[in-house]
């Protein structure tokens, strides 16, 4: 299975200023597989250490963090010599031994010749809680579920993925039905590696649902096992409310939908926990359009999306026929699934700030406002071929952005101030000149 993150890992390996690398991401997005595959492709040897319930490693890192002593201990554990130039050291579930995280500072300062990558399914929480980790002494890489492009590649459509990269929209439009069919499949299957692999091999939608239910059950177990007891019920209620939150016309998160009379203060910790786990994307509202957009954030208003479109369709109980045949029952939820899909693709684009906009009266809402670092681009999402862009026009009249993007099932078209970008090509948003 091809992962775009592999390119970033290879670049990291060759970097002269290489630091120990921490891979962040939710459980089951493929972090362990990626690290091992990277070791196999780029190194002559890999030493893999899982810190979960590993008392020997806990003991090794418990005393002083002298790097020579640690390397000797790791060599004894692995049963072989560690060659700094040709061995990849993998620390998995590293949050289970916080001192192993702290040791990365000393590896960077005193033994930078060693190649170390780390990951952990609940690493985000450990870092947020102030686990002593070396600020400025490590690099980070975020891993998400497979993007639509990676899904095309995993399902034997590499040429179609390449075509999107080349942005040959004349050719793309000729084959648009292939993209539309693949997109409908992606709405159902999503990008969790196990679900994608199963679908690529067997094309069995029922088996995909079984896998997704198992993943969702594992997340629920994580709530009980790892979250503080007093917020577990709140996490559960909040997590289960997301499909109904997204099904609303206005997708702003409403605490009252979680529980009648609920207040922000009660649920802030639960949202932070889900966000630190990588299970939700919190997209904040902005009330302005200058750079950087972060300066215009309204922290009280936000939308919550889950990490994967396939998991959302599973949570909502969408059936394969409803989704793939365009059944009427699906109309209500189609906008929610489409917006979830777009959010997920935007999140995989590096160094992109993702927000949404509503004016103070609530009469104008733009689904996503993105900050590329150089320009602000409003993006309106339509589930069908809808040509209306009322909110975009209102936004443009007020803020005069260089360009606006409407993404829908319509073909690519560049008009005066508006780019119509097909939903299946939204991942290419930052790749072509938008001015």
Secondary structure, DSSP 8 states (H G I E B T S, - for coil): ---THHHHHHHHHH-TT--EEEEE--TTSSHHHHHHHHHHHH-SEEEEEE-TT-HHHHHHHHS---HHHHHHHHHHHHTS---TTTEEEEEESGGGSHHHHHHHHHHHHH-TTSEEEEE-TTHHHHHHTT----TTSEEEEE--S--HHHHHHHTT-HHHHHHHHHT-HHHHHHTHHHHHHHHHHHHHH-S-HHHHHHHHHH--HHHHHHHHHHHHHHHHHHHHHHS-HHHHHHHHHHHHHHHHHHHSSS-S--GGGTSTT--HHHHHHHHHHHHHTTSEEEEEEES---SSGGGGEEEEEEEEEES-HHHHHHHTT--HHHHHTT-GGGHHHHHHHHHHHHHHHHHTSTT-EEEEEE-TTSS-EEEEEEE-SS-EEEEEE-SSS----HHHHHHHHHH--S-EEEEESS--EE-SSEEEEEGGGGGGTTTS---
